[in-house]
Amino acid sequence: MLWDEDWAMEEHLDVDPDAAGRVKSFLGIEPDYFVAIQPDPSDAEAERLIAALRSLTRVAGQE
């Protein structure tokens, strides 16, 4: 999530909806990829994700 570059596709997707749909289809991007809301993780999964994020930010802070 931190390393994606979805924002770089804005010029190709911020166009006429039909044209954007064709680009998404060609690239294999689901129609709701940019607007879909992910389900909430379970409490155990949330704890694991928070620990992973803390680990990543600790490493980044040391560089």
N, CA, C and O atoms as CSV, one atom per row, in Angstrom:
chain,resi,resn,atom,element,x,y,z
A,1,MET,N,N,0.823,-1.188,0.000
A,1,MET,CA,C,0.000,0.000,0.000
A,1,MET,C,C,0.868,1.254,0.000
A,1,MET,O,O,0.526,2.229,-0.668
A,2,LEU,N,N,1.942,1.254,0.705
A,2,LEU,CA,C,2.779,2.442,0.783
A,2,LEU,C,C,3.577,2.687,-0.489
A,2,LEU,O,O,3.979,3.819,-0.758
A,3,TRP,N,N,3.809,1.649,-1.268
A,3,TRP,CA,C,4.690,1.775,-2.416
A,3,TRP,C,C,3.947,1.806,-3.749
A,3,TRP,O,O,4.588,1.782,-4.800
A,4,ASP,N,N,2.633,1.856,-3.738
A,4,ASP,CA,C,1.935,1.841,-5.024
A,4,ASP,C,C,2.058,3.185,-5.737
A,4,ASP,O,O,2.371,4.207,-5.127
A,5,GLU,N,N,1.810,3.157,-7.015
A,5,GLU,CA,C,1.895,4.361,-7.831
A,5,GLU,C,C,0.615,4.542,-8.641
A,5,GLU,O,O,0.659,4.975,-9.793
A,6,ASP,N,N,-0.527,4.210,-8.034
A,6,ASP,CA,C,-1.805,4.353,-8.724
A,6,ASP,C,C,-2.026,5.792,-9.181
A,6,ASP,O,O,-2.646,6.030,-10.218
A,7,TRP,N,N,-1.528,6.734,-8.421
A,7,TRP,CA,C,-1.709,8.142,-8.757
A,7,TRP,C,C,-1.119,8.472,-10.122
A,7,TRP,O,O,-1.566,9.413,-10.777
A,8,ALA,N,N,-0.125,7.714,-10.555
A,8,ALA,CA,C,0.540,8.002,-11.824
A,8,ALA,C,C,-0.349,7.682,-13.023
A,8,ALA,O,O,-0.042,8.096,-14.141
A,9,MET,N,N,-1.444,6.954,-12.810
A,9,MET,CA,C,-2.338,6.597,-13.909
A,9,MET,C,C,-3.456,7.619,-14.083
A,9,MET,O,O,-4.343,7.427,-14.915
A,10,GLU,N,N,-3.427,8.686,-13.317
A,10,GLU,CA,C,-4.513,9.671,-13.339
A,10,GLU,C,C,-4.788,10.206,-14.741
A,10,GLU,O,O,-5.948,10.308,-15.141
A,11,GLU,N,N,-3.756,10.546,-15.485
A,11,GLU,CA,C,-3.992,11.152,-16.808
A,11,GLU,C,C,-4.673,10.189,-17.768
A,11,GLU,O,O,-5.349,10.623,-18.700
A,12,HIS,N,N,-4.506,8.892,-17.557
A,12,HIS,CA,C,-5.144,7.905,-18.425
A,12,HIS,C,C,-6.559,7.559,-17.974
A,12,HIS,O,O,-7.384,7.122,-18.776
A,13,LEU,N,N,-6.829,7.752,-16.704
A,13,LEU,CA,C,-8.112,7.322,-16.167
A,13,LEU,C,C,-9.045,8.484,-15.859
A,13,LEU,O,O,-10.244,8.276,-15.669
A,14,ASP,N,N,-8.522,9.691,-15.807
A,14,ASP,CA,C,-9.355,10.864,-15.538
A,14,ASP,C,C,-9.802,11.457,-16.873
A,14,ASP,O,O,-9.544,12.619,-17.185
A,15,VAL,N,N,-10.471,10.627,-17.633
A,15,VAL,CA,C,-10.956,11.010,-18.961
A,15,VAL,C,C,-12.417,10.587,-19.071
A,15,VAL,O,O,-13.033,10.197,-18.080
A,16,ASP,N,N,-12.957,10.665,-20.262
A,16,ASP,CA,C,-14.314,10.203,-20.522
A,16,ASP,C,C,-14.501,8.811,-19.907
A,16,ASP,O,O,-13.645,7.945,-20.087
A,17,PRO,N,N,-15.607,8.581,-19.184
A,17,PRO,CA,C,-15.800,7.292,-18.510
A,17,PRO,C,C,-15.698,6.079,-19.441
A,17,PRO,O,O,-15.182,5.038,-19.036
A,18,ASP,N,N,-16.179,6.198,-20.671
A,18,ASP,CA,C,-16.063,5.074,-21.604
A,18,ASP,C,C,-14.603,4.791,-21.946
A,18,ASP,O,O,-14.181,3.635,-21.987
A,19,ALA,N,N,-13.837,5.848,-22.192
A,19,ALA,CA,C,-12.417,5.681,-22.515
A,19,ALA,C,C,-11.668,5.112,-21.307
A,19,ALA,O,O,-10.840,4.213,-21.453
A,20,ALA,N,N,-11.961,5.636,-20.120
A,20,ALA,CA,C,-11.308,5.126,-18.907
A,20,ALA,C,C,-11.657,3.660,-18.696
A,20,ALA,O,O,-10.806,2.872,-18.282
A,21,GLY,N,N,-12.896,3.288,-18.977
A,21,GLY,CA,C,-13.314,1.897,-18.845
A,21,GLY,C,C,-12.541,0.982,-19.773
A,21,GLY,O,O,-12.178,-0.132,-19.396
A,22,ARG,N,N,-12.288,1.448,-20.988
A,22,ARG,CA,C,-11.505,0.646,-21.932
A,22,ARG,C,C,-10.065,0.480,-21.449
A,22,ARG,O,O,-9.490,-0.603,-21.560
A,23,VAL,N,N,-9.484,1.559,-20.910
A,23,VAL,CA,C,-8.110,1.475,-20.390
A,23,VAL,C,C,-8.070,0.498,-19.220
A,23,VAL,O,O,-7.192,-0.362,-19.159
A,24,LYS,N,N,-9.017,0.627,-18.293
A,24,LYS,CA,C,-9.050,-0.286,-17.141
A,24,LYS,C,C,-9.204,-1.731,-17.597
A,24,LYS,O,O,-8.520,-2.620,-17.091
A,25,SER,N,N,-10.088,-1.964,-18.537
A,25,SER,CA,C,-10.300,-3.321,-19.043
A,25,SER,C,C,-9.017,-3.866,-19.672
A,25,SER,O,O,-8.634,-5.007,-19.415
A,26,PHE,N,N,-8.358,-3.054,-20.492
A,26,PHE,CA,C,-7.116,-3.465,-21.142
A,26,PHE,C,C,-6.044,-3.816,-20.108
A,26,PHE,O,O,-5.301,-4.782,-20.284
A,27,LEU,N,N,-5.966,-3.034,-19.033
A,27,LEU,CA,C,-4.955,-3.245,-18.000
A,27,LEU,C,C,-5.356,-4.284,-16.975
A,27,LEU,O,O,-4.563,-4.632,-16.101
A,28,GLY,N,N,-6.584,-4.787,-17.071
A,28,GLY,CA,C,-7.050,-5.794,-16.114
A,28,GLY,C,C,-7.425,-5.218,-14.762
A,28,GLY,O,O,-7.374,-5.920,-13.751
A,29,ILE,N,N,-7.804,-3.942,-14.733
A,29,ILE,CA,C,-8.190,-3.273,-13.487
A,29,ILE,C,C,-9.700,-3.409,-13.306
A,29,ILE,O,O,-10.473,-3.059,-14.198
A,30,GLU,N,N,-10.107,-3.913,-12.163
A,30,GLU,CA,C,-11.531,-4.051,-11.870
A,30,GLU,C,C,-12.189,-2.671,-11.900
A,30,GLU,O,O,-11.561,-1.688,-11.506
A,31,PRO,N,N,-13.445,-2.577,-12.360
A,31,PRO,CA,C,-14.114,-1.275,-12.475
A,31,PRO,C,C,-14.150,-0.463,-11.176
A,31,PRO,O,O,-14.092,0.766,-11.216
A,32,ASP,N,N,-14.246,-1.136,-10.029
A,32,ASP,CA,C,-14.342,-0.402,-8.760
A,32,ASP,C,C,-13.022,-0.368,-7.985
A,32,ASP,O,O,-13.022,-0.039,-6.799
A,33,TYR,N,N,-11.911,-0.696,-8.622
A,33,TYR,CA,C,-10.617,-0.776,-7.949
A,33,TYR,C,C,-10.275,0.493,-7.161
A,33,TYR,O,O,-9.779,0.413,-6.037
A,34,PHE,N,N,-10.537,1.650,-7.744
A,34,PHE,CA,C,-10.140,2.917,-7.122
A,34,PHE,C,C,-11.141,3.406,-6.085
A,34,PHE,O,O,-10.835,4.329,-5.329
A,35,VAL,N,N,-12.321,2.817,-6.032
A,35,VAL,CA,C,-13.344,3.322,-5.112
A,35,VAL,C,C,-13.851,2.269,-4.138
A,35,VAL,O,O,-14.602,2.595,-3.218
A,36,ALA,N,N,-13.460,1.020,-4.319
A,36,ALA,CA,C,-13.936,-0.056,-3.445
A,36,ALA,C,C,-13.403,0.145,-2.022
A,36,ALA,O,O,-12.257,0.550,-1.829
A,37,ILE,N,N,-14.225,-0.135,-1.066
A,37,ILE,CA,C,-13.838,-0.038,0.346
A,37,ILE,C,C,-13.508,-1.440,0.839
A,37,ILE,O,O,-14.324,-2.355,0.731
A,38,GLN,N,N,-12.326,-1.596,1.371
A,38,GLN,CA,C,-11.909,-2.893,1.873
A,38,GLN,C,C,-12.642,-3.222,3.166
A,38,GLN,O,O,-12.934,-2.322,3.954
A,39,PRO,N,N,-12.941,-4.495,3.396
A,39,PRO,CA,C,-13.593,-4.877,4.646
A,39,PRO,C,C,-12.656,-4.647,5.830
A,39,PRO,O,O,-11.435,-4.717,5.688
A,40,ASP,N,N,-13.225,-4.378,6.972
A,40,ASP,CA,C,-12.423,-4.209,8.182
A,40,ASP,C,C,-11.753,-5.532,8.539
A,40,ASP,O,O,-12.371,-6.590,8.428
A,41,PRO,N,N,-10.502,-5.478,8.965
A,41,PRO,CA,C,-9.827,-6.711,9.375
A,41,PRO,C,C,-10.351,-7.167,10.736
A,41,PRO,O,O,-10.924,-6.383,11.492
A,42,SER,N,N,-10.143,-8.441,11.029
A,42,SER,CA,C,-10.483,-8.942,12.363
A,42,SER,C,C,-9.538,-8.272,13.364
A,42,SER,O,O,-8.550,-7.654,12.967
A,43,ASP,N,N,-9.834,-8.390,14.637
A,43,ASP,CA,C,-8.961,-7.795,15.657
A,43,ASP,C,C,-7.551,-8.379,15.569
A,43,ASP,O,O,-6.567,-7.647,15.675
A,44,ALA,N,N,-7.453,-9.696,15.374
A,44,ALA,CA,C,-6.137,-10.336,15.287
A,44,ALA,C,C,-5.384,-9.843,14.051
A,44,ALA,O,O,-4.188,-9.560,14.118
A,45,GLU,N,N,-6.085,-9.744,12.935
A,45,GLU,CA,C,-5.449,-9.265,11.702
A,45,GLU,C,C,-5.019,-7.803,11.855
A,45,GLU,O,O,-3.950,-7.420,11.379
A,46,ALA,N,N,-5.838,-6.993,12.509
A,46,ALA,CA,C,-5.491,-5.587,12.725
A,46,ALA,C,C,-4.218,-5.475,13.560
A,46,ALA,O,O,-3.354,-4.647,13.270
A,47,GLU,N,N,-4.102,-6.300,14.589
A,47,GLU,CA,C,-2.895,-6.277,15.422
A,47,GLU,C,C,-1.667,-6.652,14.598
A,47,GLU,O,O,-0.609,-6.038,14.738
A,48,ARG,N,N,-1.810,-7.662,13.737
A,48,ARG,CA,C,-0.691,-8.081,12.889
A,48,ARG,C,C,-0.305,-6.970,11.916
A,48,ARG,O,O,0.881,-6.712,11.705
A,49,LEU,N,N,-1.295,-6.315,11.325
A,49,LEU,CA,C,-1.028,-5.241,10.374
A,49,LEU,C,C,-0.372,-4.034,11.048
A,49,LEU,O,O,0.541,-3.427,10.488
A,50,ILE,N,N,-0.832,-3.693,12.231
A,50,ILE,CA,C,-0.241,-2.574,12.979
A,50,ILE,C,C,1.214,-2.884,13.328
A,50,ILE,O,O,2.082,-2.020,13.210
A,51,ALA,N,N,1.476,-4.119,13.759
A,51,ALA,CA,C,2.856,-4.511,14.076
A,51,ALA,C,C,3.738,-4.420,12.831
A,51,ALA,O,O,4.875,-3.953,12.907
A,52,ALA,N,N,3.217,-4.862,11.693
A,52,ALA,CA,C,3.992,-4.788,10.448
A,52,ALA,C,C,4.257,-3.338,10.061
A,52,ALA,O,O,5.363,-3.005,9.633
A,53,LEU,N,N,3.259,-2.475,10.205
A,53,LEU,CA,C,3.438,-1.063,9.880
A,53,LEU,C,C,4.454,-0.410,10.810
A,53,LEU,O,O,5.283,0.383,10.364
A,54,ARG,N,N,4.394,-0.734,12.083
A,54,ARG,CA,C,5.381,-0.186,13.028
A,54,ARG,C,C,6.786,-0.631,12.651
A,54,ARG,O,O,7.734,0.151,12.722
A,55,SER,N,N,6.913,-1.886,12.251
A,55,SER,CA,C,8.221,-2.400,11.839
A,55,SER,C,C,8.729,-1.643,10.616
A,55,SER,O,O,9.901,-1.271,10.560
A,56,LEU,N,N,7.866,-1.415,9.649
A,56,LEU,CA,C,8.263,-0.667,8.452
A,56,LEU,C,C,8.680,0.757,8.785
A,56,LEU,O,O,9.672,1.254,8.252
A,57,THR,N,N,7.939,1.409,9.652
A,57,THR,CA,C,8.258,2.804,9.963
A,57,THR,C,C,9.507,2.912,10.821
A,57,THR,O,O,10.226,3.909,10.738
A,58,ARG,N,N,9.779,1.908,11.644
A,58,ARG,CA,C,11.027,1.913,12.416
A,58,ARG,C,C,12.218,1.809,11.467
A,58,ARG,O,O,13.211,2.520,11.623
A,59,VAL,N,N,12.111,0.931,10.498
A,59,VAL,CA,C,13.202,0.757,9.533
A,59,VAL,C,C,13.371,2.040,8.732
A,59,VAL,O,O,14.499,2.486,8.523
A,60,ALA,N,N,12.280,2.639,8.282
A,60,ALA,CA,C,12.366,3.871,7.488
A,60,ALA,C,C,12.973,4.997,8.312
A,60,ALA,O,O,13.701,5.827,7.768
A,61,GLY,N,N,12.692,5.044,9.600
A,61,GLY,CA,C,13.206,6.101,10.450
A,61,GLY,C,C,14.698,5.976,10.699
A,61,GLY,O,O,15.339,6.938,11.121
A,62,GLN,N,N,15.257,4.798,10.442
A,62,GLN,CA,C,16.683,4.564,10.679
A,62,GLN,C,C,17.537,4.874,9.460
A,62,GLN,O,O,18.766,4.886,9.543
A,63,GLU,N,N,16.888,5.126,8.327
A,63,GLU,CA,C,17.650,5.375,7.090
A,63,GLU,C,C,18.064,6.812,6.968
A,63,GLU,O,O,18.710,7.187,5.990
